[in-house]
Amino acid sequence: MNLVYLDYCANAPVEQQVLDRFYEVTKNIYANPNSIHKLGREAEDLLNKSADHIANYFNVTRDELIFTSGATESNNLAIKGICERYRNKGKHIIIGSMEHNSLVSSAMRMQEMGFEVELAPVDQDGRIDRDELEWMIRDDTILVAIAAVDSELGIRQDIEGLASFLKNYPQLYFHVDASQAIGKVDINYDDVDLITFTPHKFGGINGTGVLVKKKNIGLKIQMDGGKSTSIYRSGTPMLANVVACDVALDLAMTHQKEREVYVKKLQTKILEFLSSYEMIHINNTRYSDAYVVNFSVKSVRAEAFSEMLEQHEIYLSTKTSCCPTNAPSKIVFALTKDKKLASTSLRLSLSYMTTEEELDAFFKAFTICYKDIFENG
């Protein structure tokens, strides 16, 4: 029996071109880019070339990129760095109510240091309520942090609209976690101050992250040490990771449109299939992207149904992989206000690599599991 992987939001397989380039650079270009000799300069040239290419996608320069170990570190650096650097301007933070743990935990850490943290509510479609956000902003608000696309429901926020609106409040900074958006949906980040992403969500190497920090914005340094690609994050530059990130980003952006069209057809097929079952509740909203189907199996604990599917070599998630295993989905609860739906929700996430045959295998396994519970049990 061939396995069916439907957990691409957690981690995507490394693209072969990315893996080949990563291996080539790791094997052949091993000098430290900080070294002053010829080999070091050659490594630095390659690093700069890749960084320039990545920066172009965001209409910034390479000096505005901070390479990190992943999205978690990037979010930590953005939130803690801004708050500690500009604490004299205010100590009020607003984050979305459907955010990844790395955003929430970073904000909570700042709360322990005397900052006030508020959660921006969402409307019935899962989008930030603009009127509520406007009411929440104060003179001492210094940061608004929101995910472009959330990790469980795939709901796309109106980042362009929010960025334009927040320009009315020059005292605050706007941070966007774009980890689930890059290579999937078109978003203009020109008016966003800080942007997080990680290539392992779209075919890159794990252990790589990027924080885009626009010019004229300072950060309190969180990691001290020697020279690197940025004064804000010390450590030997990870050349192969940056080059691999460049390749993965280029592939994802080049093929984004065609992949989205293909995946949307798969999503439609899944939604039609699941909707035919009485005990299934679809949690997606009209703003969910093409890559996620979130559904609840009523009265069945999410982990239990996931384990049943796993017996048929079907692999999906109950929620984002960074959340506690048996806890209800806080993201589904933020949307539905229904603890039962949040406790029984499953996330099926797709890729252009997903095949029709894999969906058929999922449908077959799902039907068996469903009947075992509701008809044969």
C-alpha positions as CSV (number, residue, x, y, z in Angstrom):
1,M,0.0,0.0,0.0
2,N,1.4,3.4,-1.0
3,L,1.2,6.1,1.6
4,V,-0.8,9.3,0.9
5,Y,0.7,12.4,2.3
6,L,-1.8,15.2,2.9
7,D,0.1,17.4,5.4
8,Y,1.9,19.8,3.2
9,C,1.2,22.8,5.4
10,A,3.4,21.2,8.1
11,N,6.3,20.4,5.7
12,A,6.7,20.0,2.0
13,P,9.1,17.6,0.3
14,V,12.3,19.2,-0.9
15,E,12.3,19.9,-4.6
16,Q,14.9,17.9,-6.5
17,Q,16.4,21.0,-8.0
18,V,16.7,22.5,-4.5
19,L,18.3,19.4,-3.1
20,D,20.8,19.1,-6.0
21,R,21.8,22.7,-5.6
22,F,22.1,22.4,-1.8
23,Y,24.3,19.4,-2.1
24,E,26.5,21.0,-4.8
25,V,27.1,24.1,-2.7
26,T,27.7,22.2,0.5
27,K,30.2,19.9,-1.2
28,N,32.1,22.4,-3.3
29,I,31.8,25.8,-1.8
30,Y,32.7,25.2,1.8
31,A,34.7,28.4,2.7
32,N,33.2,30.8,5.2
33,P,31.7,33.8,3.3
34,N,33.3,36.1,6.0
35,S,36.8,34.9,5.2
36,I,39.0,37.5,3.4
37,H,40.7,35.0,1.1
38,K,39.7,34.1,-2.5
39,L,37.5,31.2,-1.5
40,G,35.8,33.3,1.1
41,R,35.1,36.0,-1.4
42,E,33.7,33.5,-3.9
43,A,31.4,32.2,-1.2
44,E,30.3,35.7,-0.4
45,D,29.6,36.6,-4.0
46,L,27.3,33.6,-4.3
47,L,25.6,34.4,-1.0
48,N,25.0,38.0,-2.2
49,K,23.7,36.9,-5.6
50,S,21.2,34.6,-4.0
51,A,20.2,37.2,-1.4
52,D,19.7,39.8,-4.2
53,H,17.4,37.4,-6.0
54,I,15.3,36.7,-3.0
55,A,15.1,40.4,-2.1
56,N,13.8,41.2,-5.6
57,Y,10.6,39.3,-4.9
58,F,9.8,41.7,-2.1
59,N,11.0,44.9,-3.7
60,V,13.7,45.3,-1.2
61,T,17.5,45.1,-1.1
62,R,19.5,42.2,0.4
63,D,20.5,44.5,3.3
64,E,16.8,44.2,4.4
65,L,16.9,40.4,4.7
66,I,17.8,38.6,7.9
67,F,18.4,34.9,7.5
68,T,17.4,32.8,10.4
69,S,16.9,29.2,11.4
70,G,13.2,29.2,10.5
71,A,9.9,31.1,10.8
72,T,9.8,30.6,14.6
73,E,13.1,32.5,15.0
74,S,12.0,35.1,12.5
75,N,8.7,35.8,14.3
76,N,10.6,35.9,17.7
77,L,13.1,38.4,16.3
78,A,10.4,40.6,14.7
79,I,8.1,40.8,17.8
80,K,10.7,40.9,20.5
81,G,13.1,43.0,18.5
82,I,10.5,45.7,17.7
83,C,9.0,45.8,21.2
84,E,12.4,46.0,23.0
85,R,13.7,48.6,20.5
86,Y,10.7,50.9,20.6
87,R,9.4,50.3,24.1
88,N,9.8,54.0,24.8
89,K,7.0,54.7,22.2
90,G,4.5,52.3,23.8
91,K,3.9,48.9,25.3
92,H,0.7,47.8,23.5
93,I,0.7,44.9,21.0
94,I,-2.1,43.6,18.9
95,I,-2.0,40.1,17.3
96,G,-4.6,38.2,15.4
97,S,-6.7,35.6,17.2
98,M,-5.8,32.9,14.8
99,E,-2.0,33.1,14.9
100,H,0.7,30.5,14.9
101,N,2.2,29.6,18.3
102,S,5.5,31.4,17.5
103,L,3.6,34.7,17.2
104,V,1.5,34.1,20.2
105,S,4.3,32.9,22.4
106,S,6.6,35.8,21.5
107,A,3.8,38.3,22.3
108,M,3.1,36.5,25.6
109,R,6.8,36.7,26.5
110,M,6.6,40.5,26.0
111,Q,3.6,40.5,28.2
112,E,5.8,39.1,31.0
113,M,8.1,42.0,30.4
114,G,5.3,44.6,31.0
115,F,3.7,44.9,27.6
116,E,-0.1,44.6,27.1
117,V,-1.2,42.1,24.5
118,E,-4.6,42.1,22.8
119,L,-6.1,39.6,20.3
120,A,-7.8,41.1,17.3
121,P,-11.1,39.2,16.7
122,V,-12.2,37.8,13.3
123,D,-15.5,38.0,11.6
124,Q,-17.6,34.9,10.5
125,D,-15.3,34.3,7.6
126,G,-12.2,34.3,9.6
127,R,-10.9,37.7,8.6
128,I,-9.6,40.4,10.9
129,D,-12.5,42.7,11.8
130,R,-11.3,46.1,10.6
131,D,-13.7,48.1,12.8
132,E,-12.7,46.1,15.9
133,L,-9.0,46.6,15.0
134,E,-9.5,50.3,14.6
135,W,-11.2,50.5,18.0
136,M,-8.3,48.6,19.6
137,I,-5.5,50.8,18.3
138,R,-4.2,53.3,20.9
139,D,-1.6,56.0,21.0
140,D,0.8,53.5,22.7
141,T,0.2,50.7,20.2
142,I,3.6,49.9,18.6
143,L,3.0,46.6,16.8
144,V,0.3,44.7,14.9
145,A,1.2,41.2,14.0
146,I,-0.9,39.0,11.7
147,A,-0.5,35.9,9.5
148,A,-1.1,36.4,5.8
149,V,-2.7,33.0,5.6
150,D,-3.4,31.0,8.8
151,S,-2.0,27.5,9.1
152,E,-5.1,25.5,9.8
153,L,-8.0,27.0,7.8
154,G,-5.9,28.6,5.1
155,I,-7.8,31.8,5.5
156,R,-6.2,34.7,3.6
157,Q,-6.2,38.0,5.3
158,D,-6.6,41.3,3.4
159,I,-3.0,42.2,4.0
160,E,-2.9,45.0,1.4
161,G,-6.0,46.6,2.9
162,L,-4.8,46.2,6.4
163,A,-1.4,47.7,5.5
164,S,-3.0,50.7,3.8
165,F,-5.3,51.2,6.8
166,L,-2.4,50.9,9.3
167,K,-0.5,53.7,7.5
168,N,-2.8,56.0,9.4
169,Y,-1.0,55.1,12.6
170,P,2.7,56.0,12.0
171,Q,3.7,55.1,15.5
172,L,3.1,51.4,15.0
173,Y,4.8,48.7,12.9
174,F,3.0,46.0,10.9
175,H,4.5,42.5,11.0
176,V,3.1,39.7,8.7
177,D,3.9,36.0,9.0
178,A,3.8,34.9,5.4
179,S,4.9,31.3,6.0
180,Q,1.7,29.8,4.5
181,A,1.3,32.4,1.8
182,I,4.5,32.4,-0.2
183,G,4.2,30.5,-3.4
184,K,0.5,30.0,-2.9
185,V,-1.3,33.4,-3.1
186,D,-0.5,36.8,-4.5
187,I,0.0,39.4,-1.9
188,N,1.7,42.8,-2.2
189,Y,3.9,43.4,0.8
190,D,5.1,46.9,-0.1
191,D,3.4,48.6,2.8
192,V,4.3,45.9,5.3
193,D,7.2,46.6,7.7
194,L,8.4,43.1,8.6
195,I,7.7,39.8,6.8
196,T,8.5,36.3,7.9
197,F,8.7,33.2,5.7
198,T,10.4,29.8,5.5
199,P,11.2,27.8,2.4
200,H,10.4,24.4,3.9
201,K,6.7,25.2,3.3
202,F,7.3,25.3,-0.5
203,G,10.0,22.8,-1.3
204,G,13.0,24.3,0.5
205,I,15.4,23.1,3.2
206,N,14.3,22.8,6.9
207,G,16.3,25.0,9.3
208,T,16.1,28.1,7.0
209,G,14.0,31.2,7.6
210,V,13.9,34.8,6.4
211,L,12.8,38.0,8.1
212,V,12.3,40.9,5.7
213,K,12.9,44.1,7.7
214,K,12.3,47.3,5.8
215,K,14.9,50.1,5.9
216,N,14.8,52.7,8.7
217,I,13.3,50.1,11.1
218,G,15.5,49.0,14.1
219,L,15.4,45.9,16.1
220,K,16.8,45.0,19.5
221,I,19.4,42.3,18.8
222,Q,18.4,38.9,20.2
223,M,21.6,36.9,19.3
224,D,25.0,38.3,20.0
225,G,28.2,37.1,18.3
226,G,30.3,37.7,15.2
227,K,29.8,39.0,11.7
228,S,27.0,37.6,9.6
229,T,24.8,38.8,6.8
230,S,23.0,41.2,9.1
231,I,23.9,43.1,12.3
232,Y,20.7,41.8,13.8
233,R,21.5,38.1,13.7
234,S,25.0,36.8,14.4
235,G,26.5,33.5,13.2
236,T,28.4,32.1,10.2
237,P,26.3,32.7,7.1
238,M,24.5,29.6,6.0
239,L,25.4,29.7,2.4
240,A,23.9,26.5,1.1
241,N,20.6,27.2,2.9
242,V,20.3,30.7,1.4
243,V,21.1,29.4,-2.1
244,A,18.6,26.6,-1.7
245,C,16.0,29.1,-0.5
246,D,16.6,31.1,-3.6
247,V,16.0,28.1,-5.8
248,A,12.9,27.0,-3.9
249,L,11.4,30.5,-4.0
250,D,12.1,30.9,-7.7
251,L,10.3,27.6,-8.4
252,A,7.4,28.4,-6.2
253,M,6.8,31.9,-7.6
254,T,7.4,30.8,-11.2
255,H,4.8,28.1,-11.1
256,Q,2.4,29.6,-8.5
257,K,-0.5,30.3,-10.9
258,E,-0.7,26.9,-12.6
259,R,-0.2,25.0,-9.4
260,E,-3.0,27.0,-7.7
261,V,-5.4,26.2,-10.5
262,Y,-4.6,22.5,-10.3
263,V,-4.8,22.3,-6.5
264,K,-8.2,24.2,-6.5
265,K,-9.7,21.4,-8.6
266,L,-8.5,18.9,-6.1
267,Q,-9.9,20.9,-3.2
268,T,-13.3,21.2,-4.9
269,K,-13.4,17.5,-5.4
270,I,-12.6,16.9,-1.7
271,L,-15.2,19.4,-0.5
272,E,-17.9,17.8,-2.6
273,F,-17.0,14.4,-1.3
274,L,-16.9,15.4,2.4
275,S,-20.1,17.4,2.1
276,S,-22.1,14.2,1.2
277,Y,-21.5,12.9,4.8
278,E,-24.0,13.9,7.4
279,M,-21.6,13.8,10.3
280,I,-19.0,16.0,8.6
281,H,-18.8,19.8,9.2
282,I,-16.6,21.8,6.8
283,N,-14.7,24.6,8.6
284,N,-13.4,26.3,5.5
285,T,-14.7,29.8,4.7
286,R,-15.0,31.6,1.4
287,Y,-11.5,33.1,2.1
288,S,-9.7,29.8,2.6
289,D,-7.1,29.3,0.0
290,A,-6.9,26.3,-2.4
291,Y,-4.4,24.3,-0.3
292,V,-6.4,23.5,2.8
293,V,-9.5,21.5,3.7
294,N,-10.4,21.7,7.3
295,F,-13.3,19.6,8.5
296,S,-14.7,18.1,11.7
297,V,-16.0,14.6,12.2
298,K,-18.8,15.3,14.7
299,S,-18.5,13.5,18.0
300,V,-15.2,11.9,17.1
301,R,-12.0,13.1,18.7
302,A,-9.7,14.4,16.0
303,E,-6.7,12.3,17.1
304,A,-8.8,9.1,17.0
305,F,-10.0,9.6,13.4
306,S,-6.5,10.6,12.3
307,E,-5.1,7.4,13.8
308,M,-7.8,5.4,11.9
309,L,-6.8,7.0,8.7
310,E,-3.1,6.3,9.4
311,Q,-4.0,2.6,9.5
312,H,-4.7,3.0,5.8
313,E,-1.5,5.0,5.2
314,I,-3.3,8.3,5.0
315,Y,-1.4,11.1,6.7
316,L,-2.9,14.4,7.7
317,S,-3.0,16.7,10.7
318,T,-5.4,17.6,13.5
319,K,-4.0,21.1,13.6
320,T,-0.7,22.9,13.2
321,S,2.2,20.7,14.2
322,C,3.4,23.2,16.8
323,C,0.3,22.9,18.9
324,P,-0.2,20.6,21.9
325,T,-1.4,17.2,20.6
326,N,-4.7,16.7,22.5
327,A,-5.8,20.3,22.8
328,P,-8.7,21.6,20.8
329,S,-7.7,23.8,17.8
330,K,-7.6,27.4,19.0
331,I,-7.8,28.6,15.4
332,V,-11.0,26.6,14.6
333,F,-12.4,27.8,18.0
334,A,-11.6,31.4,17.2
335,L,-13.6,31.1,14.0
336,T,-16.5,28.9,15.1
337,K,-16.7,29.6,18.9
338,D,-17.6,25.9,19.1
339,K,-15.4,23.7,21.3
340,K,-16.8,20.5,19.9
341,L,-15.8,21.5,16.3
342,A,-12.4,22.6,17.6
343,S,-11.9,19.3,19.3
344,T,-12.8,17.2,16.3
345,S,-11.2,19.2,13.4
346,L,-8.8,17.7,10.9
347,R,-6.6,19.6,8.5
348,L,-6.0,18.2,5.1
349,S,-3.4,20.2,3.1
350,L,-2.5,19.8,-0.5
351,S,0.2,20.4,-3.0
352,Y,0.7,20.4,-6.7
353,M,2.4,17.0,-6.0
354,T,-0.9,15.6,-4.8
355,T,-2.4,13.2,-7.4
356,E,-6.0,12.2,-8.3
357,E,-5.0,8.6,-7.3
358,E,-4.0,9.8,-3.9
359,L,-7.4,11.4,-3.4
360,D,-9.2,8.3,-4.5
361,A,-7.2,6.4,-1.9
362,F,-8.1,9.0,0.7
363,F,-11.8,8.7,-0.2
364,K,-11.7,5.0,0.0
365,A,-10.0,5.0,3.4
366,F,-12.3,7.8,4.7
367,T,-15.4,5.9,3.8
368,I,-14.2,2.7,5.6
369,C,-13.3,4.7,8.7
370,Y,-16.6,6.6,8.7
371,K,-18.7,3.5,8.3
372,D,-16.8,1.8,11.1
373,I,-17.8,4.6,13.4
374,F,-21.3,5.6,12.4
375,E,-22.7,2.5,10.6
376,N,-20.9,-0.6,11.9
377,G,-20.1,0.6,15.4
